[in-house]
Amino acid sequence: MININGHLNSSLEASVPVLNRGLAYGDALFETIKTLNGRIFFWEDHYFRLMASMRLLRMEIPMRFTPEFLESQIIDLLSFNESDSNSFRVKLTVFRKHGGFYTPETNDINYLITADSLESDLYLLNSSKYKIELYKDFYVNPGLLSTLKTNNKILNVLGSIYAKENQYDNCLLLNSNKSIVEALNGNLFLVKDCIIKTPPLSDGCLKGVMRKQVIEIFKKSPDYEFIEDTISPFELQKADELFITNVVHGIQPITIYRKKSYTTTVSQNLLAKLNMSLRLS
């Protein structure tokens, strides 16, 4: 089932106009959300990121778009889902109503919500080999727009094709300053001795919801010093550990970059703390 503007439609019957601005111009935003037994993980963070992004893109926020309203729209969709899974990957997309060319006729919006079942309930550590490389054909423009989850994801698509063609599990994106920004599907963290490092938003990385949770955990830990700072490609081979974060998979350790192999100790401990916080919340 798919929720389009509050109306539930079967996947075979659901449709959007061919002039949809998200399709025509990438004039859309989305949130990728994990749910378990009807509970939305980190819902407040998703909601406020979406509202801030809509304001930045000059979209008109409907009065009914309260946290409670959108949460109920997601829960309603899940209640009609025929899957036996307890956990789902939910995608909430907001797009400006069709009309106009580059200049829209209106800033009013429509929305749609989809849900796909996930195999695991809480976050599990993927301990198998995970090999990455740099994607250097095109670069991220550091700036505020790059931190938003818009439908303009062609760089991520091309990077994913490159990774698939060259048997990599993921790639790291660079910005126009040749600094590391993030992975194709999540934020990057680097561990060296007792220092945890991740690129700042000013370098162009996504303002990730899981990134926020991980930062909060590390800031409370007496065992590590956490810093947000630019990461050079040369730092990757000096690191003890690298891992990727997103709300669907949680923590994904990187095990191989070129001739360098990495440990996963911090990733394992972090994942345990993350799952514990979810059980207690």
N, C-alpha and C positions, 0 to 999 in steps of 0.2 A: 504494500500500500504506500501511497505518496500523499502527503498533505500539501495541497495547493491553496493558499489563502483561506485556510480553515476548512476546506472541503476534502474529504478523503476519497481518493481515486485508486483504482487498481493500477499496477505498474503498466499494464497493457493499454489502459484507457487514458492515462494521464498524458497531458500535452501542454506545451507553452506556445505562445505565438511565434511565428517564424521571424518576426521583427523584434523579438525579445532583446533588450539592450545588453543583457549579460552575454548573449550569444554574438550580437553584432559588434559590440565595442568593449566587452569585458567590464561593463558598467554594473558590477555586482560585487557583493561581499559574501563570505561564507564562514561558518564555524564548524569544525569537525569535533564531535563530542562523543565521549564514551558513557554508556549507561549500563547499570547492573540492577536487575530486578526492579526496573522502573525508577531507579534512583539515578540522577544525573550527576556525574563527577564534576566538581569544580564549576558548578553552574553560575555562581556569582561572577567568577572571573570571565567566563565566556560571555555572559550577558553584558557586563560593563565594557569589555573590549569591543563587542559588536556595536553598542551605542556610541562609543567614542569614535569608531571607524565610520559609522553612518554620518555623524556630525561633520567629520573631516571631509567626507565626500559630498557634503551638502545634500544629503538625502533627508527627506521629510520623515521624521519619526512619528508614526501614528500614536494617538493618545492611548490606544489599547495595548501598545507594546510594553506592557509591564513585565517584570520578571515572572510573575505568577501566570500571566496570559501565555507567554511563549513556552513556559514550562508545561502548562496544561496541553498546549498544541503538540508538544513532543510526546507526552505521556499518552494522549489520545491515539496518536499514530502507533505507538508501541503496543497498545492494548488490542489493536486490530491486526497485528502482525502474526502470521501463521507459523513462524519459526518456533522450534522447541528451545532455542538458545535463551540463556538468561541475560546475555550481554550483547550490546549492539553498538555499532558505529553509526552515529546520527550525523547527518549533514544538514545544517540550516542555512539556506541561501536567501539573501535579500537582494533584489534588483530593482532599478528604477523602471517605472512603467514605460512601455514602448511609446515611441513618438519622437520625431526629430532625428537629426543626424548627430554630429558631435555635440551640438547644443540640444539638450533634451527639452521636450515640450513641457515637462512637469518634473518635479522632484519627488512626487508621490511614489510609493514603492509597492511591490508585491513580494510574496515570499513563498518558498516551498521547502518541505522537509522530507528527507528520505532516511531510511534505516536499513542497515545490513548487519546480519548476525556475525558475532565474533566467537571464536572457539574458546577463549579463556575468559574467566570471570575477573579475577584480579590480575595484576601484572606478573608475568613470568620472565625469568632471565633466559634469553637465548644465548646459550654458551657455545654454539657452533661457530665455525670460522666465518668471519665477517670482514671482507676485504674492501677497501675504499681507494679512491684516487681523486686527484683534483680535476675539476672540469674547467677548462681554460678557453673554450671557444668563444664564450660570451661572459659578460660580467654584470654583477648586481650594481645598480646605482645607489650609493649610500645616501640615505635620506628617509624622511618620514613615510613616504608612500611605500617604500620597500618593507616596512615593518607591519603592513596591513595584510589581511588575508583577502585579497581581491581575486577576481577571476583571471587576472593577467599573470598566468603561470607558465608561459611558453618556455622560459629559461629552465624551469624545473622539468618540463616535458622533454626538452632536448637533452638535458643532463641525464635523465632517466634512460633515454634511448642510447646514449653514449655508454652508460654503465652496463646496460643489457648486452650491447654489441661486443663489449670488451670483457665480459664475465666479472664485473665488479658488483658488489652488493649495494653500493651507494657511492655517491660522489660528494665532494665538498665544493661549495661555490665560493668564488672570489669576488670582491668588489673592484671597482675601477682603480682603487689604490693598491691592488694586488694583495689585499689582506683577506684572511679567511673570514667568511660570513656565517655559514651554516651548512648543514647537509641538505640534500634534496627534499627531505621530508621531516626535518626537525632541527632543533638547535644543537649546537656542538659545545661540549665541555671538555677541557683538557686538564689532566692531573700531572703535576710535577712535584715530587716530594710531598710536602703537606700543603701545597698551593693548588687551589681549584680556580680555573680561569675560563671565562666565556666571553665572546665578543660583545661589545656594547651595542645598544640599539642604533646608535649613531653610525655604526659601520654598515647598517642596512639589514640586520637580521630580523626575522619575524619576532614580534612580541608574543612569544609562545606562552600558552597557559601552563604547560608542564615545566617550561623553563622557570616560570615564577615559583612553582612549588619546590623545585630543586634548589633554587637560590635561597629560599626561606629555610630549608633544611640545613644547608651548609652554613648559613649565617648563625644558626643556633648551635652548631657543632664546635666544641673546643679543640677538636683534633685537626681542623683545617683552617687555612686562611683563604677566604674567598675574595676574588677581584674580578671586576668587569674591565677588560682591556683588550686592545687590538691583538690578534694572534697572527703572527707571520707564518707562512708555509714552512720556514726553516725550523720553527718550534715543534712541528709535528713529530719529527724523528727523534727529538730530545725528550719527548713526553714519556711518562710511565704508563699513562692510560688515556684513552679517548672514548667518549660515549656520546650517543645521540639521544635526544629526548623529544617525545611527543605524547599527546594524551591517549592515543590509541594503543601504542605499544609500551609506553612507559619509558624504560631505559634500554637502549640497545648498545651494548659494548662493541667497539671496533677492535678487531684482533690483529689485522694486518694492514699496513700502509707501506707499499713498496717493499723494502727489505727489513722493515721494522715490525716486530711483534709486540703486543701490549698485554699487560695483565688486566684482570677484571675485578680486582678486590674491592675497589671503591664502588664500582657499579653494583656489585652484589650487596654490599652493606646499604647503599642508598636505596636499592629496590626494596629491601626488607623494611626500612624506615618508612618508605612511601606506602607500602601495603598496610603497615601497622597504623599509620595515620588515617588511612581510609576506613579501616575497621573500627577505629575509635570515634570517627567523626559522625 
